[in-house]
Amino acid sequence: MVKDKTPTDVGDEKQVKKKKVTYSLERENQLEEVRRIIDTPFGRGFLWRILSHCKVFHSISRHDALAMAAASGGRDVGLWILKEIEQADRNGYMKLIKEDQKREMK
């Protein structure tokens, strides 16, 4: 992704509007990437494995501060991925759950 290095003059409405449009288009492209991943069984499986690895719904409490920091970092990544999934597809997380249930039934 190429970033525009031109500083935005917040007093210039045209520059501010252009930046907003650019950001909006970039964000929509990012969400489309997530939608395409969610739309495939392989993508849903991969996202589910990442979320499981990040232990989003587990406690980060550990006896060792470094282990707790690592668990917190992993959980943060997982929460970010969940947010991306939710913004891309309101039912995306449920699709992941259903896909996991299908795999477990086999």
C-alpha positions in Angstrom: 0.0 0.0 0.0 1.5 3.3 -1.1 1.0 6.1 1.4 0.6 9.7 0.3 3.5 11.6 1.9 1.9 15.0 1.2 0.9 16.7 4.4 -2.7 17.5 4.8 -3.6 21.1 5.5 -6.5 20.7 7.9 -7.6 24.2 7.0 -7.9 23.2 3.3 -11.3 21.6 2.9 -10.4 20.1 -0.5 -7.3 18.3 0.9 -9.2 17.0 3.9 -12.1 15.8 1.7 -9.6 14.0 -0.6 -7.9 12.3 2.3 -11.3 11.1 3.7 -12.2 9.7 0.3 -8.8 8.0 -0.1 -9.1 6.5 3.4 -12.6 5.4 2.8 -11.6 3.6 -0.4 -8.5 2.0 1.3 -10.7 0.8 4.2 -13.3 -0.7 1.8 -10.6 -2.6 0.0 -9.3 -3.9 3.3 -12.7 -5.1 4.3 -13.2 -6.7 0.9 -10.0 -8.7 1.4 -11.5 -10.0 4.7 -14.9 -10.8 3.0 -13.1 -12.9 0.3 -11.3 -14.9 3.0 -14.6 -15.4 4.9 -16.3 -16.6 1.7 -14.2 -19.7 1.4 -14.2 -22.8 3.6 -10.4 -22.7 3.6 -10.3 -19.0 4.6 -12.8 -19.6 7.4 -10.7 -22.6 8.6 -7.6 -20.5 8.6 -9.2 -17.6 10.5 -10.6 -20.0 13.0 -7.1 -21.5 13.6 -5.7 -18.1 14.1 -8.4 -17.1 16.6 -7.9 -20.4 18.5 -4.2 -19.8 18.6 -4.7 -16.3 19.9 -6.9 -17.6 22.7 -9.3 -14.6 22.4 -11.7 -16.0 24.9 -9.2 -17.3 27.5 -7.7 -15.5 30.4 -4.3 -14.0 29.9 -3.4 -14.4 33.6 -0.1 -16.1 34.1 2.3 -16.5 37.0 5.2 -15.2 34.9 4.9 -11.5 33.7 6.6 -12.3 30.4 4.2 -15.1 29.7 1.3 -12.9 30.5 2.6 -10.2 28.2 2.9 -12.7 25.4 -0.6 -14.0 26.0 -1.9 -10.4 26.0 -0.2 -9.7 22.7 -1.7 -12.8 21.1 -5.1 -11.9 22.5 -4.8 -8.4 21.1 -4.1 -9.7 17.6 -7.1 -12.1 17.9 -9.4 -9.3 19.0 -8.2 -7.1 16.1 -9.0 -10.0 13.7 -12.4 -10.4 15.3 -13.1 -6.7 14.8 -12.0 -6.9 11.1 -14.3 -9.9 10.6 -17.2 -8.2 12.2 -16.7 -5.0 10.2 -16.4 -6.9 6.9 -19.3 -9.3 7.5 -21.7 -8.9 10.4 -22.3 -12.7 10.4 -18.7 -13.5 9.7 -17.9 -14.9 13.1 -21.0 -17.1 13.1 -19.8 -18.5 9.7 -16.5 -19.4 11.3 -18.3 -21.2 14.1 -20.6 -23.1 11.8 -17.7 -24.1 9.6 -15.8 -25.4 12.7 -18.9 -27.4 13.8 -19.1 -29.0 10.4 -15.4 -30.0 10.6 -15.9 -31.5 14.1 -18.9 -33.6 12.9 -16.8 -35.4 10.3 
